[in-house]
Amino acid sequence: MPTNSSSTLPLVLAQAAGGLGWLWIVLLVGVGLFGLFVLFVLSQVIQLWLQAMLSGAKVALLDLLMMRFRKVRPDVIVINRISAKKAGLEIPTNVLEAHYLAGGNVSRVVRAMIAADKAKIDLGWERATAIDLAGRDILDAVKTSVDPKVIDCPSQQSGKTTIDAVAQDGIQLQAKARVTVRTNIARLVGGATEETIIARVGEGIISTIGSAGSHKAVLENPDKISKTVLAKGLDSGTAFEILSIDIADIDVGANIGAKLQTDQAEADKKRYQAEAEKRRALALAEEAEFQAKAQQNRALVILAEAEVPKAMADALRSGHFGVMDYYRMQNVIADTGMRSAIGGQPKQS
């Protein structure tokens, strides 16, 4: 028994040592991989830290590490901070992170602030981020504020090529306008868009042409339209400031007044024809009614004449009417019939 125990103990120790060796190998491999990952992350963070420090826009190394945990891209924050710093703007990293986490476009906001600062436009961080979060393109707004934008009226998206209006003499005029606008940064949040400018300018052109006594006066002085429309303050409540309104083209269209008069005359003609037909129908009805009444009166006369022989017979029987009276009456009737025949009148029965 002692011999067996002494022979198996080294074997057990060897097996234990082999198991511990594999465990140490696995542990060392895991530590090595973790170390490589940490080194990779630190290398990126250290690179951004060195870049910021050498650019004069220092960012704490711990802040760069914490950005990873806050789901913020450190490169976006560092690059934009460096850009702002080189342009003379001091923007802390915490406000850059806050805007990034709010879903804003940090790069466009920083570029817009740099452009505004160079153009001497008052644009603070709070207003810039508010405009960006409101869905407006802050960089494009600053560019438009520096370099005015030209808007076609009517717009190409509307499908119309001209603004049509009718002067007081009935002649249609077809106009095209070009509106030069500049972005008003102070009214960008809550201000109306380009569509409102186009609609107001179109309304002003139609109103100005419509108030003109003659289309010739408009053609002679097309700048009168621009001056009248521009004086109405059409940019009120919008995100733009109208610099000028220029009439690019104006043509003579159809004679709307003559067409309307022709249509009105045709309508009056049909109305008068209907009224005449109504009167004709009434006249025919009255004529038929009179004929019916005449037939009725004639029938009454015939009935009355039929009573004459009966009355004469009664008069003869009663002695109130003699035979000589009867012959004299017949002579009168015959004489009357002869006179009627000579005169061309039908003989009375």
BASE-721383 format. One record per residue (C-alpha): residue number from 0; residue in three letters; x, y, z. Coordinates in steps of 0.02 Angstrom, whole numbers. Layout:
<rs>
<r fido="NUM" pafi="ALA" u="X" v="Y" w="Z"/>
...
</rs>
This chain:
<rs>
<r fido="0" pafi="MET" u="0" v="0" w="0"/>
<r fido="1" pafi="PRO" u="136" v="127" w="41"/>
<r fido="2" pafi="THR" u="220" v="84" w="-123"/>
<r fido="3" pafi="ASN" u="63" v="117" w="-223"/>
<r fido="4" pafi="SER" u="31" v="284" w="-135"/>
<r fido="5" pafi="SER" u="206" v="346" w="-168"/>
<r fido="6" pafi="SER" u="192" v="302" w="-352"/>
<r fido="7" pafi="THR" u="22" v="386" w="-386"/>
<r fido="8" pafi="LEU" u="57" v="551" w="-295"/>
<r fido="9" pafi="PRO" u="175" v="619" w="-427"/>
<r fido="10" pafi="LEU" u="50" v="574" w="-562"/>
<r fido="11" pafi="VAL" u="-89" v="670" w="-474"/>
<r fido="12" pafi="LEU" u="24" v="820" w="-448"/>
<r fido="13" pafi="ALA" u="74" v="818" w="-631"/>
<r fido="14" pafi="GLN" u="-107" v="815" w="-687"/>
<r fido="15" pafi="ALA" u="-150" v="959" w="-569"/>
<r fido="16" pafi="ALA" u="-3" v="1058" w="-633"/>
<r fido="17" pafi="GLY" u="-58" v="1026" w="-814"/>
<r fido="18" pafi="GLY" u="-237" v="1086" w="-776"/>
<r fido="19" pafi="LEU" u="-173" v="1244" w="-693"/>
<r fido="20" pafi="GLY" u="-59" v="1276" w="-842"/>
<r fido="21" pafi="TRP" u="-205" v="1278" w="-966"/>
<r fido="22" pafi="LEU" u="-303" v="1390" w="-849"/>
<r fido="23" pafi="TRP" u="-159" v="1513" w="-842"/>
<r fido="24" pafi="ILE" u="-142" v="1508" w="-1030"/>
<r fido="25" pafi="VAL" u="-327" v="1549" w="-1056"/>
<r fido="26" pafi="LEU" u="-319" v="1685" w="-925"/>
<r fido="27" pafi="LEU" u="-166" v="1764" w="-1004"/>
<r fido="28" pafi="VAL" u="-246" v="1759" w="-1177"/>
<r fido="29" pafi="GLY" u="-402" v="1845" w="-1110"/>
<r fido="30" pafi="VAL" u="-300" v="1978" w="-1021"/>
<r fido="31" pafi="GLY" u="-199" v="2005" w="-1179"/>
<r fido="32" pafi="LEU" u="-355" v="2030" w="-1288"/>
<r fido="33" pafi="PHE" u="-431" v="2149" w="-1163"/>
<r fido="34" pafi="GLY" u="-267" v="2243" w="-1156"/>
<r fido="35" pafi="LEU" u="-264" v="2256" w="-1345"/>
<r fido="36" pafi="PHE" u="-444" v="2323" w="-1346"/>
<r fido="37" pafi="VAL" u="-404" v="2450" w="-1211"/>
<r fido="38" pafi="LEU" u="-246" v="2500" w="-1303"/>
<r fido="39" pafi="PHE" u="-346" v="2521" w="-1465"/>
<r fido="40" pafi="VAL" u="-475" v="2632" w="-1379"/>
<r fido="41" pafi="LEU" u="-343" v="2730" w="-1287"/>
<r fido="42" pafi="SER" u="-244" v="2756" w="-1446"/>
<r fido="43" pafi="GLN" u="-395" v="2839" w="-1529"/>
<r fido="44" pafi="VAL" u="-435" v="2941" w="-1376"/>
<r fido="45" pafi="ILE" u="-254" v="2992" w="-1351"/>
<r fido="46" pafi="GLN" u="-240" v="3039" w="-1534"/>
<r fido="47" pafi="LEU" u="-394" v="3154" w="-1520"/>
<r fido="48" pafi="TRP" u="-329" v="3222" w="-1355"/>
<r fido="49" pafi="LEU" u="-160" v="3263" w="-1431"/>
<r fido="50" pafi="GLN" u="-244" v="3340" w="-1585"/>
<r fido="51" pafi="ALA" u="-352" v="3452" w="-1475"/>
<r fido="52" pafi="MET" u="-209" v="3501" w="-1361"/>
<r fido="53" pafi="LEU" u="-93" v="3544" w="-1505"/>
<r fido="54" pafi="SER" u="-232" v="3647" w="-1588"/>
<r fido="55" pafi="GLY" u="-259" v="3751" w="-1433"/>
<r fido="56" pafi="ALA" u="-433" v="3679" w="-1401"/>
<r fido="57" pafi="LYS" u="-396" v="3571" w="-1250"/>
<r fido="58" pafi="VAL" u="-515" v="3429" w="-1206"/>
<r fido="59" pafi="ALA" u="-492" v="3326" w="-1048"/>
<r fido="60" pafi="LEU" u="-441" v="3146" w="-1076"/>
<r fido="61" pafi="LEU" u="-572" v="3087" w="-954"/>
<r fido="62" pafi="ASP" u="-707" v="3182" w="-1052"/>
<r fido="63" pafi="LEU" u="-654" v="3092" w="-1210"/>
<r fido="64" pafi="LEU" u="-667" v="2924" w="-1121"/>
<r fido="65" pafi="MET" u="-839" v="2966" w="-1050"/>
<r fido="66" pafi="MET" u="-903" v="3017" w="-1223"/>
<r fido="67" pafi="ARG" u="-886" v="2835" w="-1274"/>
<r fido="68" pafi="PHE" u="-1001" v="2781" w="-1134"/>
<r fido="69" pafi="ARG" u="-1126" v="2921" w="-1175"/>
<r fido="70" pafi="LYS" u="-1140" v="2863" w="-1356"/>
<r fido="71" pafi="VAL" u="-1060" v="3023" w="-1419"/>
<r fido="72" pafi="ARG" u="-934" v="3022" w="-1560"/>
<r fido="73" pafi="PRO" u="-777" v="3104" w="-1488"/>
<r fido="74" pafi="ASP" u="-707" v="3143" w="-1661"/>
<r fido="75" pafi="VAL" u="-860" v="3250" w="-1705"/>
<r fido="76" pafi="ILE" u="-846" v="3348" w="-1543"/>
<r fido="77" pafi="VAL" u="-658" v="3373" w="-1552"/>
<r fido="78" pafi="ILE" u="-652" v="3422" w="-1737"/>
<r fido="79" pafi="ASN" u="-792" v="3549" w="-1720"/>
<r fido="80" pafi="ARG" u="-718" v="3621" w="-1561"/>
<r fido="81" pafi="ILE" u="-552" v="3642" w="-1650"/>
<r fido="82" pafi="SER" u="-638" v="3725" w="-1800"/>
<r fido="83" pafi="ALA" u="-729" v="3847" w="-1686"/>
<r fido="84" pafi="LYS" u="-571" v="3884" w="-1586"/>
<r fido="85" pafi="LYS" u="-470" v="3920" w="-1742"/>
<r fido="86" pafi="ALA" u="-608" v="4039" w="-1800"/>
<r fido="87" pafi="GLY" u="-602" v="4133" w="-1635"/>
<r fido="88" pafi="LEU" u="-756" v="4054" w="-1556"/>
<r fido="89" pafi="GLU" u="-753" v="3970" w="-1386"/>
<r fido="90" pafi="ILE" u="-881" v="3830" w="-1379"/>
<r fido="91" pafi="PRO" u="-869" v="3712" w="-1229"/>
<r fido="92" pafi="THR" u="-873" v="3525" w="-1259"/>
<r fido="93" pafi="ASN" u="-1023" v="3500" w="-1144"/>
<r fido="94" pafi="VAL" u="-1137" v="3609" w="-1252"/>
<r fido="95" pafi="LEU" u="-1075" v="3520" w="-1408"/>
<r fido="96" pafi="GLU" u="-1116" v="3353" w="-1327"/>
<r fido="97" pafi="ALA" u="-1287" v="3416" w="-1272"/>
<r fido="98" pafi="HIS" u="-1333" v="3469" w="-1449"/>
<r fido="99" pafi="TYR" u="-1268" v="3305" w="-1519"/>
<r fido="100" pafi="LEU" u="-1372" v="3203" w="-1396"/>
<r fido="101" pafi="ALA" u="-1526" v="3311" w="-1437"/>
<r fido="102" pafi="GLY" u="-1514" v="3252" w="-1617"/>
<r fido="103" pafi="GLY" u="-1442" v="3411" w="-1691"/>
<r fido="104" pafi="ASN" u="-1313" v="3429" w="-1827"/>
<r fido="105" pafi="VAL" u="-1161" v="3492" w="-1732"/>
<r fido="106" pafi="SER" u="-1053" v="3515" w="-1887"/>
<r fido="107" pafi="ARG" u="-1177" v="3626" w="-1980"/>
<r fido="108" pafi="VAL" u="-1213" v="3730" w="-1826"/>
<r fido="109" pafi="VAL" u="-1028" v="3763" w="-1795"/>
<r fido="110" pafi="ARG" u="-998" v="3804" w="-1978"/>
<r fido="111" pafi="ALA" u="-1148" v="3921" w="-1978"/>
<r fido="112" pafi="MET" u="-1084" v="4012" w="-1824"/>
<r fido="113" pafi="ILE" u="-912" v="4032" w="-1902"/>
<r fido="114" pafi="ALA" u="-989" v="4101" w="-2063"/>
<r fido="115" pafi="ALA" u="-1101" v="4218" w="-1963"/>
<r fido="116" pafi="ASP" u="-955" v="4280" w="-1859"/>
<r fido="117" pafi="LYS" u="-852" v="4319" w="-2016"/>
<r fido="118" pafi="ALA" u="-1002" v="4409" w="-2093"/>
<r fido="119" pafi="LYS" u="-1031" v="4511" w="-1933"/>
<r fido="120" pafi="ILE" u="-1202" v="4431" w="-1907"/>
<r fido="121" pafi="ASP" u="-1264" v="4415" w="-1729"/>
<r fido="122" pafi="LEU" u="-1292" v="4228" w="-1706"/>
<r fido="123" pafi="GLY" u="-1273" v="4152" w="-1534"/>
<r fido="124" pafi="TRP" u="-1261" v="3969" w="-1489"/>
<r fido="125" pafi="GLU" u="-1436" v="3959" w="-1415"/>
<r fido="126" pafi="ARG" u="-1519" v="4034" w="-1567"/>
<r fido="127" pafi="ALA" u="-1415" v="3929" w="-1688"/>
<r fido="128" pafi="THR" u="-1456" v="3765" w="-1600"/>
<r fido="129" pafi="ALA" u="-1640" v="3814" w="-1586"/>
<r fido="130" pafi="ILE" u="-1649" v="3845" w="-1773"/>
<r fido="131" pafi="ASP" u="-1561" v="3681" w="-1809"/>
<r fido="132" pafi="LEU" u="-1674" v="3580" w="-1693"/>
<r fido="133" pafi="ALA" u="-1827" v="3664" w="-1771"/>
<r fido="134" pafi="GLY" u="-1785" v="3579" w="-1935"/>
<r fido="135" pafi="ARG" u="-1716" v="3731" w="-2027"/>
<r fido="136" pafi="ASP" u="-1549" v="3724" w="-2116"/>
<r fido="137" pafi="ILE" u="-1452" v="3849" w="-2013"/>
<r fido="138" pafi="LEU" u="-1300" v="3848" w="-2128"/>
<r fido="139" pafi="ASP" u="-1407" v="3882" w="-2282"/>
<r fido="140" pafi="ALA" u="-1496" v="4021" w="-2187"/>
<r fido="141" pafi="VAL" u="-1331" v="4105" w="-2147"/>
<r fido="142" pafi="LYS" u="-1273" v="4088" w="-2326"/>
<r fido="143" pafi="THR" u="-1436" v="4165" w="-2388"/>
<r fido="144" pafi="SER" u="-1417" v="4304" w="-2263"/>
<r fido="145" pafi="VAL" u="-1244" v="4343" w="-2331"/>
<r fido="146" pafi="ASP" u="-1282" v="4305" w="-2514"/>
<r fido="147" pafi="PRO" u="-1465" v="4353" w="-2554"/>
<r fido="148" pafi="LYS" u="-1573" v="4223" w="-2641"/>
<r fido="149" pafi="VAL" u="-1680" v="4248" w="-2796"/>
<r fido="150" pafi="ILE" u="-1854" v="4169" w="-2796"/>
<r fido="151" pafi="ASP" u="-1957" v="4147" w="-2954"/>
<r fido="152" pafi="CYS" u="-2139" v="4200" w="-2945"/>
<r fido="153" pafi="PRO" u="-2234" v="4095" w="-2987"/>
<r fido="154" pafi="SER" u="-2125" v="3950" w="-2931"/>
<r fido="155" pafi="GLN" u="-2084" v="3810" w="-3051"/>
<r fido="156" pafi="GLN" u="-2159" v="3683" w="-2932"/>
<r fido="157" pafi="SER" u="-2332" v="3763" w="-2949"/>
<r fido="158" pafi="GLY" u="-2346" v="3712" w="-3132"/>
<r fido="159" pafi="LYS" u="-2388" v="3891" w="-3187"/>
<r fido="160" pafi="THR" u="-2273" v="3995" w="-3296"/>
<r fido="161" pafi="THR" u="-2354" v="4166" w="-3273"/>
<r fido="162" pafi="ILE" u="-2463" v="4266" w="-3154"/>
<r fido="163" pafi="ASP" u="-2621" v="4314" w="-3248"/>
<r fido="164" pafi="ALA" u="-2719" v="4470" w="-3205"/>
<r fido="165" pafi="VAL" u="-2849" v="4579" w="-3293"/>
<r fido="166" pafi="ALA" u="-2842" v="4768" w="-3302"/>
<r fido="167" pafi="GLN" u="-3000" v="4874" w="-3291"/>
<r fido="168" pafi="ASP" u="-3011" v="4887" w="-3481"/>
<r fido="169" pafi="GLY" u="-3033" v="4698" w="-3490"/>
<r fido="170" pafi="ILE" u="-2862" v="4654" w="-3562"/>
<r fido="171" pafi="GLN" u="-2769" v="4510" w="-3479"/>
<r fido="172" pafi="LEU" u="-2585" v="4531" w="-3435"/>
<r fido="173" pafi="GLN" u="-2467" v="4387" w="-3401"/>
<r fido="174" pafi="ALA" u="-2321" v="4431" w="-3288"/>
<r fido="175" pafi="LYS" u="-2166" v="4348" w="-3216"/>
<r fido="176" pafi="ALA" u="-2074" v="4415" w="-3065"/>
<r fido="177" pafi="ARG" u="-1910" v="4381" w="-2977"/>
<r fido="178" pafi="VAL" u="-1901" v="4416" w="-2791"/>
<r fido="179" pafi="THR" u="-1732" v="4444" w="-2707"/>
<r fido="180" pafi="VAL" u="-1738" v="4397" w="-2523"/>
<r fido="181" pafi="ARG" u="-1617" v="4388" w="-2379"/>
<r fido="182" pafi="THR" u="-1640" v="4275" w="-2229"/>
<r fido="183" pafi="ASN" u="-1690" v="4362" w="-2068"/>
<r fido="184" pafi="ILE" u="-1603" v="4259" w="-1934"/>
<r fido="185" pafi="ALA" u="-1705" v="4338" w="-1795"/>
<r fido="186" pafi="ARG" u="-1870" v="4280" w="-1874"/>
<r fido="187" pafi="LEU" u="-1809" v="4112" w="-1938"/>
<r fido="188" pafi="VAL" u="-1893" v="4014" w="-1799"/>
<r fido="189" pafi="GLY" u="-2080" v="4030" w="-1822"/>
<r fido="190" pafi="GLY" u="-2067" v="4134" w="-1981"/>
<r fido="191" pafi="ALA" u="-2160" v="4092" w="-2141"/>
<r fido="192" pafi="THR" u="-2067" v="4006" w="-2283"/>
<r fido="193" pafi="GLU" u="-2037" v="4046" w="-2467"/>
<r fido="194" pafi="GLU" u="-2212" v="3986" w="-2515"/>
<r fido="195" pafi="THR" u="-2288" v="4129" w="-2416"/>
<r fido="196" pafi="ILE" u="-2176" v="4256" w="-2503"/>
<r fido="197" pafi="ILE" u="-2225" v="4188" w="-2674"/>
<r fido="198" pafi="ALA" u="-2410" v="4191" w="-2632"/>
<r fido="199" pafi="ARG" u="-2405" v="4369" w="-2565"/>
<r fido="200" pafi="VAL" u="-2306" v="4435" w="-2713"/>
<r fido="201" pafi="GLY" u="-2426" v="4351" w="-2834"/>
<r fido="202" pafi="GLU" u="-2575" v="4426" w="-2743"/>
<r fido="203" pafi="GLY" u="-2494" v="4599" w="-2748"/>
<r fido="204" pafi="ILE" u="-2460" v="4587" w="-2935"/>
<r fido="205" pafi="ILE" u="-2640" v="4536" w="-2971"/>
<r fido="206" pafi="SER" u="-2707" v="4677" w="-2862"/>
<r fido="207" pafi="THR" u="-2596" v="4808" w="-2943"/>
<r fido="208" pafi="ILE" u="-2639" v="4757" w="-3121"/>
<r fido="209" pafi="GLY" u="-2824" v="4744" w="-3077"/>
<r fido="210" pafi="SER" u="-2826" v="4922" w="-3008"/>
<r fido="211" pafi="ALA" u="-2746" v="4993" w="-3166"/>
<r fido="212" pafi="GLY" u="-2868" v="5086" w="-3278"/>
<r fido="213" pafi="SER" u="-2786" v="5022" w="-3438"/>
<r fido="214" pafi="HIS" u="-2666" v="4883" w="-3482"/>
<r fido="215" pafi="LYS" u="-2565" v="5009" w="-3581"/>
<r fido="216" pafi="ALA" u="-2523" v="5103" w="-3421"/>
<r fido="217" pafi="VAL" u="-2453" v="4943" w="-3346"/>
<r fido="218" pafi="LEU" u="-2351" v="4904" w="-3501"/>
<r fido="219" pafi="GLU" u="-2282" v="5082" w="-3503"/>
<r fido="220" pafi="ASN" u="-2227" v="5075" w="-3321"/>
<r fido="221" pafi="PRO" u="-2200" v="4896" w="-3263"/>
<r fido="222" pafi="ASP" u="-2092" v="4960" w="-3120"/>
<r fido="223" pafi="LYS" u="-2251" v="5030" w="-3044"/>
<r fido="224" pafi="ILE" u="-2299" v="4851" w="-3001"/>
<r fido="225" pafi="SER" u="-2135" v="4824" w="-2910"/>
<r fido="226" pafi="LYS" u="-2148" v="4986" w="-2811"/>
<r fido="227" pafi="THR" u="-2329" v="4956" w="-2763"/>
<r fido="228" pafi="VAL" u="-2302" v="4775" w="-2709"/>
<r fido="229" pafi="LEU" u="-2140" v="4815" w="-2617"/>
<r fido="230" pafi="ALA" u="-2226" v="4955" w="-2519"/>
<r fido="231" pafi="LYS" u="-2353" v="4833" w="-2446"/>
<r fido="232" pafi="GLY" u="-2227" v="4753" w="-2327"/>
<r fido="233" pafi="LEU" u="-2254" v="4577" w="-2389"/>
<r fido="234" pafi="ASP" u="-2110" v="4508" w="-2287"/>
<r fido="235" pafi="SER" u="-2200" v="4539" w="-2122"/>
<r fido="236" pafi="GLY" u="-2205" v="4381" w="-2017"/>
<r fido="237" pafi="THR" u="-2090" v="4285" w="-2134"/>
<r fido="238" pafi="ALA" u="-1914" v="4220" w="-2112"/>
<r fido="239" pafi="PHE" u="-1852" v="4332" w="-2254"/>
<r fido="240" pafi="GLU" u="-1824" v="4514" w="-2293"/>
<r fido="241" pafi="ILE" u="-1876" v="4565" w="-2469"/>
<r fido="242" pafi="LEU" u="-1740" v="4669" w="-2551"/>
<r fido="243" pafi="SER" u="-1819" v="4694" w="-2722"/>
<r fido="244" pafi="ILE" u="-1960" v="4636" w="-2834"/>
<r fido="245" pafi="ASP" u="-1919" v="4640" w="-3019"/>
<r fido="246" pafi="ILE" u="-2041" v="4609" w="-3162"/>
<r fido="247" pafi="ALA" u="-1945" v="4490" w="-3274"/>
<r fido="248" pafi="ASP" u="-2076" v="4482" w="-3413"/>
<r fido="249" pafi="ILE" u="-2251" v="4545" w="-3450"/>
<r fido="250" pafi="ASP" u="-2357" v="4498" w="-3602"/>
<r fido="251" pafi="VAL" u="-2531" v="4539" w="-3665"/>
<r fido="252" pafi="GLY" u="-2652" v="4395" w="-3654"/>
<r fido="253" pafi="ALA" u="-2833" v="4375" w="-3707"/>
<r fido="254" pafi="ASN" u="-2967" v="4510" w="-3710"/>
<r fido="255" pafi="ILE" u="-3061" v="4446" w="-3560"/>
<r fido="256" pafi="GLY" u="-3178" v="4596" w="-3556"/>
<r fido="257" pafi="ALA" u="-3239" v="4567" w="-3734"/>
<r fido="258" pafi="LYS" u="-3259" v="4382" w="-3700"/>
<r fido="259" pafi="LEU" u="-3361" v="4417" w="-3544"/>
<r fido="260" pafi="GLN" u="-3469" v="4542" w="-3639"/>
<r fido="261" pafi="THR" u="-3496" v="4415" w="-3778"/>
<r fido="262" pafi="ASP" u="-3545" v="4283" w="-3653"/>
<r fido="263" pafi="GLN" u="-3660" v="4407" w="-3565"/>
<r fido="264" pafi="ALA" u="-3742" v="4456" w="-3730"/>
<r fido="265" pafi="GLU" u="-3768" v="4274" w="-3775"/>
<r fido="266" pafi="ALA" u="-3846" v="4244" w="-3605"/>
<r fido="267" pafi="ASP" u="-3959" v="4397" w="-3623"/>
<r fido="268" pafi="LYS" u="-4009" v="4337" w="-3796"/>
<r fido="269" pafi="LYS" u="-4062" v="4169" w="-3730"/>
<r fido="270" pafi="ARG" u="-4155" v="4252" w="-3586"/>
<r fido="271" pafi="TYR" u="-4249" v="4369" w="-3702"/>
<r fido="272" pafi="GLN" u="-4290" v="4225" w="-3819"/>
<r fido="273" pafi="ALA" u="-4360" v="4129" w="-3673"/>
<r fido="274" pafi="GLU" u="-4464" v="4278" w="-3617"/>
<r fido="275" pafi="ALA" u="-4529" v="4305" w="-3796"/>
<r fido="276" pafi="GLU" u="-4575" v="4122" w="-3810"/>
<r fido="277" pafi="LYS" u="-4665" v="4138" w="-3645"/>
<r fido="278" pafi="ARG" u="-4765" v="4288" w="-3706"/>
<r fido="279" pafi="ARG" u="-4805" v="4197" w="-3869"/>
<r fido="280" pafi="ALA" u="-4870" v="4047" w="-3775"/>
<r fido="281" pafi="LEU" u="-4977" v="4162" w="-3666"/>
<r fido="282" pafi="ALA" u="-5046" v="4249" w="-3821"/>
<r fido="283" pafi="LEU" u="-5089" v="4083" w="-3902"/>
<r fido="284" pafi="ALA" u="-5176" v="4027" w="-3743"/>
<r fido="285" pafi="GLU" u="-5275" v="4189" w="-3733"/>
<r fido="286" pafi="GLU" u="-5324" v="4175" w="-3917"/>
<r fido="287" pafi="ALA" u="-5386" v="3998" w="-3890"/>
<r fido="288" pafi="GLU" u="-5481" v="4057" w="-3737"/>
<r fido="289" pafi="PHE" u="-5562" v="4200" w="-3836"/>
<r fido="290" pafi="GLN" u="-5611" v="4082" w="-3976"/>
<r fido="291" pafi="ALA" u="-5691" v="3967" w="-3850"/>
<r fido="292" pafi="LYS" u="-5787" v="4113" w="-3776"/>
<r fido="293" pafi="ALA" u="-5842" v="4169" w="-3950"/>
<r fido="294" pafi="GLN" u="-5907" v="3995" w="-3989"/>
<r fido="295" pafi="GLN" u="-5996" v="3996" w="-3823"/>
<r fido="296" pafi="ASN" u="-6078" v="4166" w="-3858"/>
<r fido="297" pafi="ARG" u="-6124" v="4111" w="-4034"/>
<r fido="298" pafi="ALA" u="-6209" v="3958" w="-3964"/>
<r fido="299" pafi="LEU" u="-6306" v="4070" w="-3845"/>
<r fido="300" pafi="VAL" u="-6360" v="4180" w="-3993"/>
<r fido="301" pafi="ILE" u="-6419" v="4028" w="-4089"/>
<r fido="302" pafi="LEU" u="-6518" v="3970" w="-3939"/>
<r fido="303" pafi="ALA" u="-6596" v="4143" w="-3924"/>
<r fido="304" pafi="GLU" u="-6638" v="4147" w="-4110"/>
<r fido="305" pafi="ALA" u="-6722" v="3979" w="-4092"/>
<r fido="306" pafi="GLU" u="-6841" v="4056" w="-3966"/>
<r fido="307" pafi="VAL" u="-6897" v="4193" w="-4090"/>
<r fido="308" pafi="PRO" u="-7015" v="4082" w="-4194"/>
<r fido="309" pafi="LYS" u="-7090" v="4014" w="-4036"/>
<r fido="310" pafi="ALA" u="-7121" v="4190" w="-3970"/>
<r fido="311" pafi="MET" u="-7195" v="4243" w="-4137"/>
<r fido="312" pafi="ALA" u="-7312" v="4095" w="-4139"/>
<r fido="313" pafi="ASP" u="-7368" v="4134" w="-3963"/>
<r fido="314" pafi="ALA" u="-7393" v="4317" w="-4012"/>
<r fido="315" pafi="LEU" u="-7498" v="4268" w="-4164"/>
<r fido="316" pafi="ARG" u="-7604" v="4150" w="-4060"/>
<r fido="317" pafi="SER" u="-7629" v="4278" w="-3925"/>
<r fido="318" pafi="GLY" u="-7667" v="4419" w="-4050"/>
<r fido="319" pafi="HIS" u="-7522" v="4529" w="-3999"/>
<r fido="320" pafi="PHE" u="-7439" v="4509" w="-4169"/>
<r fido="321" pafi="GLY" u="-7534" v="4525" w="-4333"/>
<r fido="322" pafi="VAL" u="-7506" v="4450" w="-4505"/>
<r fido="323" pafi="MET" u="-7463" v="4619" w="-4580"/>
<r fido="324" pafi="ASP" u="-7335" v="4646" w="-4444"/>
<r fido="325" pafi="TYR" u="-7258" v="4480" w="-4489"/>
<r fido="326" pafi="TYR" u="-7246" v="4526" w="-4675"/>
<r fido="327" pafi="ARG" u="-7169" v="4696" w="-4635"/>
<r fido="328" pafi="MET" u="-7040" v="4608" w="-4527"/>
<r fido="329" pafi="GLN" u="-6998" v="4488" w="-4668"/>
<r fido="330" pafi="ASN" u="-6976" v="4635" w="-4786"/>
<r fido="331" pafi="VAL" u="-6855" v="4716" w="-4665"/>
<r fido="332" pafi="ILE" u="-6758" v="4553" w="-4651"/>
<r fido="333" pafi="ALA" u="-6749" v="4533" w="-4840"/>
<r fido="334" pafi="ASP" u="-6695" v="4714" w="-4861"/>
<r fido="335" pafi="THR" u="-6560" v="4691" w="-4730"/>
<r fido="336" pafi="GLY" u="-6499" v="4532" w="-4816"/>
<r fido="337" pafi="MET" u="-6490" v="4621" w="-4983"/>
<r fido="338" pafi="ARG" u="-6392" v="4766" w="-4909"/>
<r fido="339" pafi="SER" u="-6272" v="4643" w="-4827"/>
<r fido="340" pafi="ALA" u="-6246" v="4549" w="-4991"/>
<r fido="341" pafi="ILE" u="-6211" v="4711" w="-5083"/>
<r fido="342" pafi="GLY" u="-6090" v="4765" w="-4946"/>
<r fido="343" pafi="GLY" u="-5996" v="4599" w="-4957"/>
<r fido="344" pafi="GLN" u="-6050" v="4541" w="-4785"/>
<r fido="345" pafi="PRO" u="-6116" v="4366" w="-4757"/>
<r fido="346" pafi="LYS" u="-6302" v="4351" w="-4753"/>
<r fido="347" pafi="GLN" u="-6373" v="4342" w="-4578"/>
<r fido="348" pafi="SER" u="-6480" v="4189" w="-4551"/>
</rs>
